[in-house]
Amino acid sequence: MQNVPEDASARGGKTMKRLICLVFCFVALYANIACGKNQSGPGSTGDGAEQEEAEVKMKIQAGNVIFTAVLEDNSSVDALKELMADGPLTLNMSDYAGMEKGADLGVELPQNNEQMNTQAGDIILYQGRTFVIYYDTNSWSLTPIGKIENVNVEELRAALGDGDVTVTLSMETGEEKV
């Protein structure tokens, strides 16, 4: 048996206690981070629920009909908003295949393509240049721009008509709810 001086043994015990304490702190910190996502903090409502970011909306006017669309959060939408920074954007849209209206934007926007199954009211960017409103279904790799709220196929067809149509796009501000 080895003879260890008393002060070295005490230091070893203190080192072990510190190591155990450090491990305990890391475990507690990890548990707090993992579980703390649902806890209230400064600026919260106090009920632990995460607050959603405000939806960004755009108005689409076709004749006397005004639709509201909720926009996606991607670089294509950011670029489209830049196009409308100085005011509304008017587009002459043409019918394609009895399922959509499309208009060339005159500029190329970033693409964020994903495989989609479109529905009435979906707004997409096709090949970075074409702004499209779907009033029927399609399946293709497209860039999602947004979705027109509370509209069905019949309402879209009635507002957009059978042939070409002129639409005006503008950003909805907090004061203007359409």
Phi and psi restraints in degrees (value plus and minus 20) as a CYANA .aco file:
   2 GLN   PHI    -110.1   -70.1
   2 GLN   PSI     121.6   161.6
   3 ASN   PHI    -111.9   -71.9
   3 ASN   PSI      93.4   133.4
   4 VAL   PHI    -127.2   -87.2
   4 VAL   PSI     110.8   150.8
   5 PRO   PHI     -79.2   -39.2
   5 PRO   PSI     128.2   168.2
   6 GLU   PHI     -80.9   -40.9
   6 GLU   PSI     -58.9   -18.9
   7 ASP   PHI     -90.0   -50.0
   7 ASP   PSI     -50.6   -10.6
   8 ALA   PHI     -89.9   -49.9
   8 ALA   PSI     -59.4   -19.4
   9 SER   PHI     -84.8   -44.8
   9 SER   PSI     -60.4   -20.4
  10 ALA   PHI     -86.1   -46.1
  10 ALA   PSI     -59.2   -19.2
  11 ARG   PHI     -85.3   -45.3
  11 ARG   PSI     -59.6   -19.6
  12 GLY   PHI     -82.1   -42.1
  12 GLY   PSI     -59.8   -19.8
  13 GLY   PHI     -86.2   -46.2
  13 GLY   PSI     -60.2   -20.2
  14 LYS   PHI     -87.3   -47.3
  14 LYS   PSI     -58.7   -18.7
  15 THR   PHI     -84.2   -44.2
  15 THR   PSI     -62.1   -22.1
  16 MET   PHI     -84.4   -44.4
  16 MET   PSI     -62.1   -22.1
  17 LYS   PHI     -83.0   -43.0
  17 LYS   PSI     -60.7   -20.7
  18 ARG   PHI     -84.9   -44.9
  18 ARG   PSI     -61.8   -21.8
  19 LEU   PHI     -82.8   -42.8
  19 LEU   PSI     -65.4   -25.4
  20 ILE   PHI     -83.1   -43.1
  20 ILE   PSI     -61.4   -21.4
  21 CYS   PHI     -83.5   -43.5
  21 CYS   PSI     -62.4   -22.4
  22 LEU   PHI     -83.3   -43.3
  22 LEU   PSI     -65.0   -25.0
  23 VAL   PHI     -81.1   -41.1
  23 VAL   PSI     -64.4   -24.4
  24 PHE   PHI     -79.4   -39.4
  24 PHE   PSI     -62.3   -22.3
  25 CYS   PHI     -82.9   -42.9
  25 CYS   PSI     -62.6   -22.6
  26 PHE   PHI     -83.5   -43.5
  26 PHE   PSI     -61.4   -21.4
  27 VAL   PHI     -84.4   -44.4
  27 VAL   PSI     -63.9   -23.9
  28 ALA   PHI     -84.3   -44.3
  28 ALA   PSI     -61.5   -21.5
  29 LEU   PHI     -83.1   -43.1
  29 LEU   PSI     -66.0   -26.0
  30 TYR   PHI     -80.8   -40.8
  30 TYR   PSI     -64.8   -24.8
  31 ALA   PHI     -82.5   -42.5
  31 ALA   PSI     -59.5   -19.5
  32 ASN   PHI     -85.7   -45.7
  32 ASN   PSI     -62.2   -22.2
  33 ILE   PHI     -86.3   -46.3
  33 ILE   PSI     -65.3   -25.3
  34 ALA   PHI     -85.8   -45.8
  34 ALA   PSI     -60.4   -20.4
  35 CYS   PHI    -112.6   -72.6
  35 CYS   PSI     -39.4     0.6
  36 GLY   PHI     -94.4   -54.4
  36 GLY   PSI     -25.1    14.9
  37 LYS   PHI     -84.4   -44.4
  37 LYS   PSI     -45.1    -5.1
  38 ASN   PHI    -123.4   -83.4
  38 ASN   PSI     -10.2    29.8
  39 GLN   PHI    -111.3   -71.3
  39 GLN   PSI     134.5   174.5
  40 SER   PHI     -94.4   -54.4
  40 SER   PSI     130.0   170.0
  41 GLY   PHI    -164.2  -124.2
  41 GLY   PSI    -191.7  -151.7
  42 PRO   PHI     -79.0   -39.0
  42 PRO   PSI     114.2   154.2
  43 GLY   PHI      61.5   101.5
  43 GLY   PSI     -17.9    22.1
  44 SER   PHI    -108.7   -68.7
  44 SER   PSI     151.4   191.4
  45 THR   PHI     -99.9   -59.9
  45 THR   PSI     -29.1    10.9
  46 GLY   PHI      72.3   112.3
  46 GLY   PSI     -31.0     9.0
  47 ASP   PHI    -117.4   -77.4
  47 ASP   PSI     -19.1    20.9
  48 GLY   PHI      66.0   106.0
  48 GLY   PSI     -27.4    12.6
  49 ALA   PHI     -98.6   -58.6
  49 ALA   PSI     119.7   159.7
  50 GLU   PHI     -97.0   -57.0
  50 GLU   PSI     120.3   160.3
  51 GLN   PHI    -110.0   -70.0
  51 GLN   PSI     114.5   154.5
  52 GLU   PHI     -98.5   -58.5
  52 GLU   PSI     130.2   170.2
  53 GLU   PHI     -89.1   -49.1
  53 GLU   PSI     132.1   172.1
  54 ALA   PHI     -84.3   -44.3
  54 ALA   PSI     118.0   158.0
  55 GLU   PHI     -91.0   -51.0
  55 GLU   PSI     120.6   160.6
  56 VAL   PHI    -113.4   -73.4
  56 VAL   PSI     108.5   148.5
  57 LYS   PHI    -144.1  -104.1
  57 LYS   PSI     133.2   173.2
  58 MET   PHI    -149.7  -109.7
  58 MET   PSI     124.0   164.0
  59 LYS   PHI    -116.0   -76.0
  59 LYS   PSI     120.5   160.5
  60 ILE   PHI    -146.1  -106.1
  60 ILE   PSI      95.8   135.8
  61 GLN   PHI    -129.0   -89.0
  61 GLN   PSI     105.8   145.8
  62 ALA   PHI    -144.8  -104.8
  62 ALA   PSI      85.7   125.7
  63 GLY   PHI      44.7    84.7
  63 GLY   PSI    -145.5  -105.5
  64 ASN   PHI    -114.0   -74.0
  64 ASN   PSI     -18.0    22.0
  65 VAL   PHI    -119.2   -79.2
  65 VAL   PSI     111.4   151.4
  66 ILE   PHI    -139.6   -99.6
  66 ILE   PSI     103.8   143.8
  67 PHE   PHI    -125.6   -85.6
  67 PHE   PSI     136.0   176.0
  68 THR   PHI    -137.0   -97.0
  68 THR   PSI     112.6   152.6
  69 ALA   PHI    -140.3  -100.3
  69 ALA   PSI     119.5   159.5
  70 VAL   PHI    -110.0   -70.0
  70 VAL   PSI     107.4   147.4
  71 LEU   PHI    -111.5   -71.5
  71 LEU   PSI     131.4   171.4
  72 GLU   PHI     -93.7   -53.7
  72 GLU   PSI     149.6   189.6
  73 ASP   PHI    -131.2   -91.2
  73 ASP   PSI      69.2   109.2
  74 ASN   PHI    -172.6  -132.6
  74 ASN   PSI     152.1   192.1
  75 SER   PHI     -88.2   -48.2
  75 SER   PSI     -45.2    -5.2
  76 SER   PHI     -86.5   -46.5
  76 SER   PSI     -64.1   -24.1
  77 VAL   PHI     -86.1   -46.1
  77 VAL   PSI     -60.1   -20.1
  78 ASP   PHI     -78.2   -38.2
  78 ASP   PSI     -63.4   -23.4
  79 ALA   PHI     -87.8   -47.8
  79 ALA   PSI     -58.2   -18.2
  80 LEU   PHI     -83.9   -43.9
  80 LEU   PSI     -61.0   -21.0
  81 LYS   PHI     -82.6   -42.6
  81 LYS   PSI     -56.7   -16.7
  82 GLU   PHI     -82.2   -42.2
  82 GLU   PSI     -58.7   -18.7
  83 LEU   PHI     -81.6   -41.6
  83 LEU   PSI     -50.5   -10.5
  84 MET   PHI    -116.8   -76.8
  84 MET   PSI     -13.0    27.0
  85 ALA   PHI     -81.3   -41.3
  85 ALA   PSI     -53.2   -13.2
  86 ASP   PHI    -113.8   -73.8
  86 ASP   PSI     -18.8    21.2
  87 GLY   PHI     124.6   164.6
  87 GLY   PSI     159.9   199.9
  88 PRO   PHI     -79.3   -39.3
  88 PRO   PSI     135.1   175.1
  89 LEU   PHI    -135.0   -95.0
  89 LEU   PSI     102.8   142.8
  90 THR   PHI    -122.9   -82.9
  90 THR   PSI     109.4   149.4
  91 LEU   PHI    -145.5  -105.5
  91 LEU   PSI     118.8   158.8
  92 ASN   PHI    -116.9   -76.9
  92 ASN   PSI      88.3   128.3
  93 MET   PHI    -120.3   -80.3
  93 MET   PSI     119.8   159.8
  94 SER   PHI    -130.5   -90.5
  94 SER   PSI     130.0   170.0
  95 ASP   PHI     -97.7   -57.7
  95 ASP   PSI     122.2   162.2
  96 TYR   PHI    -154.6  -114.6
  96 TYR   PSI     102.0   142.0
  97 ALA   PHI      37.4    77.4
  97 ALA   PSI       1.0    41.0
  98 GLY   PHI      45.0    85.0
  98 GLY   PSI       2.5    42.5
  99 MET   PHI    -155.4  -115.4
  99 MET   PSI     -31.8     8.2
 100 GLU   PHI    -177.1  -137.1
 100 GLU   PSI     140.0   180.0
 101 LYS   PHI    -137.5   -97.5
 101 LYS   PSI     114.8   154.8
 102 GLY   PHI    -155.6  -115.6
 102 GLY   PSI     130.7   170.7
 103 ALA   PHI    -162.8  -122.8
 103 ALA   PSI     116.6   156.6
 104 ASP   PHI     -92.0   -52.0
 104 ASP   PSI     110.8   150.8
 105 LEU   PHI    -100.8   -60.8
 105 LEU   PSI     -35.8     4.2
 106 GLY   PHI      63.6   103.6
 106 GLY   PSI     -26.7    13.3
 107 VAL   PHI    -161.5  -121.5
 107 VAL   PSI     139.7   179.7
 108 GLU   PHI    -119.0   -79.0
 108 GLU   PSI     109.7   149.7
 109 LEU   PHI    -123.8   -83.8
 109 LEU   PSI     139.4   179.4
 110 PRO   PHI     -80.6   -40.6
 110 PRO   PSI     125.7   165.7
 111 GLN   PHI    -122.5   -82.5
 111 GLN   PSI     120.8   160.8
 112 ASN   PHI    -152.0  -112.0
 112 ASN   PSI      37.8    77.8
 113 ASN   PHI     -84.6   -44.6
 113 ASN   PSI     122.8   162.8
 114 GLU   PHI    -170.6  -130.6
 114 GLU   PSI     131.8   171.8
 115 GLN   PHI     -86.2   -46.2
 115 GLN   PSI     106.2   146.2
 116 MET   PHI    -150.8  -110.8
 116 MET   PSI     131.4   171.4
 117 ASN   PHI    -134.8   -94.8
 117 ASN   PSI      78.8   118.8
 118 THR   PHI     -92.3   -52.3
 118 THR   PSI     138.1   178.1
 119 GLN   PHI    -155.6  -115.6
 119 GLN   PSI     148.3   188.3
 120 ALA   PHI     -75.3   -35.3
 120 ALA   PSI     109.0   149.0
 121 GLY   PHI      78.9   118.9
 121 GLY   PSI     -30.4     9.6
 122 ASP   PHI     -91.0   -51.0
 122 ASP   PSI     118.7   158.7
 123 ILE   PHI    -136.9   -96.9
 123 ILE   PSI     108.0   148.0
 124 ILE   PHI    -154.7  -114.7
 124 ILE   PSI     147.9   187.9
 125 LEU   PHI    -133.1   -93.1
 125 LEU   PSI     105.2   145.2
 126 TYR   PHI    -127.2   -87.2
 126 TYR   PSI     104.9   144.9
 127 GLN   PHI      31.4    71.4
 127 GLN   PSI      10.6    50.6
 128 GLY   PHI      56.7    96.7
 128 GLY   PSI     -27.3    12.7
 129 ARG   PHI    -146.5  -106.5
 129 ARG   PSI     -40.6    -0.6
 130 THR   PHI    -128.4   -88.4
 130 THR   PSI     101.7   141.7
 131 PHE   PHI    -105.9   -65.9
 131 PHE   PSI     103.9   143.9
 132 VAL   PHI    -148.4  -108.4
 132 VAL   PSI     116.2   156.2
 133 ILE   PHI    -133.2   -93.2
 133 ILE   PSI     101.9   141.9
 134 TYR   PHI    -109.6   -69.6
 134 TYR   PSI     116.6   156.6
 135 TYR   PHI    -141.2  -101.2
 135 TYR   PSI     -10.4    29.6
 136 ASP   PHI    -168.1  -128.1
 136 ASP   PSI    -191.6  -151.6
 137 THR   PHI    -115.5   -75.5
 137 THR   PSI     134.1   174.1
 138 ASN   PHI    -181.2  -141.2
 138 ASN   PSI     137.9   177.9
 139 SER   PHI    -152.4  -112.4
 139 SER   PSI      99.6   139.6
 140 TRP   PHI    -187.2  -147.2
 140 TRP   PSI     149.8   189.8
 141 SER   PHI    -107.4   -67.4
 141 SER   PSI      90.7   130.7
 142 LEU   PHI    -157.1  -117.1
 142 LEU   PSI     144.3   184.3
 143 THR   PHI    -119.0   -79.0
 143 THR   PSI      96.5   136.5
 144 PRO   PHI     -90.9   -50.9
 144 PRO   PSI     113.4   153.4
 145 ILE   PHI    -128.8   -88.8
 145 ILE   PSI     -61.6   -21.6
 146 GLY   PHI     157.7   197.7
 146 GLY   PSI    -189.3  -149.3
 147 LYS   PHI    -163.5  -123.5
 147 LYS   PSI     106.5   146.5
 148 ILE   PHI     -91.5   -51.5
 148 ILE   PSI     112.1   152.1
 149 GLU   PHI    -101.2   -61.2
 149 GLU   PSI     125.5   165.5
 150 ASN   PHI      29.1    69.1
 150 ASN   PSI      34.3    74.3
 151 VAL   PHI    -160.6  -120.6
 151 VAL   PSI     130.0   170.0
 152 ASN   PHI    -141.8  -101.8
 152 ASN   PSI     158.0   198.0
 153 VAL   PHI     -76.6   -36.6
 153 VAL   PSI     -68.0   -28.0
 154 GLU   PHI     -82.3   -42.3
 154 GLU   PSI     -62.5   -22.5
 155 GLU   PHI     -85.4   -45.4
 155 GLU   PSI     -60.8   -20.8
 156 LEU   PHI     -86.2   -46.2
 156 LEU   PSI     -65.5   -25.5
 157 ARG   PHI     -80.3   -40.3
 157 ARG   PSI     -61.2   -21.2
 158 ALA   PHI     -84.2   -44.2
 158 ALA   PSI     -61.8   -21.8
 159 ALA   PHI     -95.6   -55.6
 159 ALA   PSI     -57.2   -17.2
 160 LEU   PHI    -109.1   -69.1
 160 LEU   PSI     -40.2    -0.2
 161 GLY   PHI      55.3    95.3
 161 GLY   PSI    -196.3  -156.3
 162 ASP   PHI    -106.6   -66.6
 162 ASP   PSI     -52.2   -12.2
 163 GLY   PHI    -128.3   -88.3
 163 GLY   PSI    -161.2  -121.2
 164 ASP   PHI     -92.7   -52.7
 164 ASP   PSI     133.2   173.2
 165 VAL   PHI    -167.3  -127.3
 165 VAL   PSI     126.1   166.1
 166 THR   PHI    -121.5   -81.5
 166 THR   PSI     107.7   147.7
 167 VAL   PHI    -142.7  -102.7
 167 VAL   PSI     132.8   172.8
 168 THR   PHI    -140.2  -100.2
 168 THR   PSI     106.8   146.8
 169 LEU   PHI    -124.5   -84.5
 169 LEU   PSI     116.7   156.7
 170 SER   PHI    -170.6  -130.6
 170 SER   PSI     132.5   172.5
 171 MET   PHI     -98.2   -58.2
 171 MET   PSI     120.2   160.2
 172 GLU   PHI    -107.4   -67.4
 172 GLU   PSI     108.9   148.9
 173 THR   PHI    -113.3   -73.3
 173 THR   PSI     148.2   188.2
 174 GLY   PHI     -80.3   -40.3
 174 GLY   PSI     -49.3    -9.3
 175 GLU   PHI    -102.7   -62.7
 175 GLU   PSI     -45.8    -5.8
 176 GLU   PHI    -121.1   -81.1
 176 GLU   PSI      86.6   126.6
 177 LYS   PHI    -129.8   -89.8
 177 LYS   PSI     100.9   140.9
